[in-house]
Amino acid sequence: MIDLEFGEIMMHPCTILSIILALDLLFGDPSYSLHPVRIIGKLLSWYENILEKIDKNDKIGGIFLVFFLLLSSLGICLFIFFSLSFIHWSLGWLWYLYLGWSSLALRDLIKHAKNVSAAMKEEDIDLTKYHVGMLVGRDTKQMDFQACGRATVESVSENVNDGVIAPVFYFCFFGVAGMIFYKVVNTIDSMIGYQNERYQDFQWYDYLSLLKIFFLQ
């Protein structure tokens, strides 16, 4: 009876979210090759290569990619959760904590922003540009202090949404599965959501724009 009541408390969404946030603030986003987002990215590339080989580089191929990536990512996560929970609830609970913790990036974002601030206070432009480069994806070679400051503010604003607010928002409605769903859609957008020559041929961008409107904003 005690174990059952304790399990209900620990599996409560408020408990899970509190522990997930605490893990992120204490240790930051775990960085290793088996990180869930990296696995999602590799799975996306695998699906993309298959679609190109069978010459499905059109709108239908784009729909298949989004559908199967969402289905397989969520299916794997939930299968592991229920399998572990069948053995003992605590194993499924730990798996949920791992997935939730891997979906947040608040500590790392704060750390990078503080590094930029410290470098700017020291008036070290090279060090400032280096730390800004850890936050943004564009070239920082021609940036001055003002440009570095603007880039940092813009990046922090965007990444607070992608790495904290949006995952927590979807957790509140759909639990850890909602966080994974969001991360899958966000990964799709970041990897193939471009109107360039390659992905214009696939014509995935229109569908990704709809996903962004409904799931990323």
Helices and strands as residue ranges (DSSP letters): H 2-10, H 13-27, H 36-53, H 59-87, H 89-102, H 106-121, H 125-133, H 145-160, I 161-165, H 166-192, H 197-202, H 205-211, I 212-216
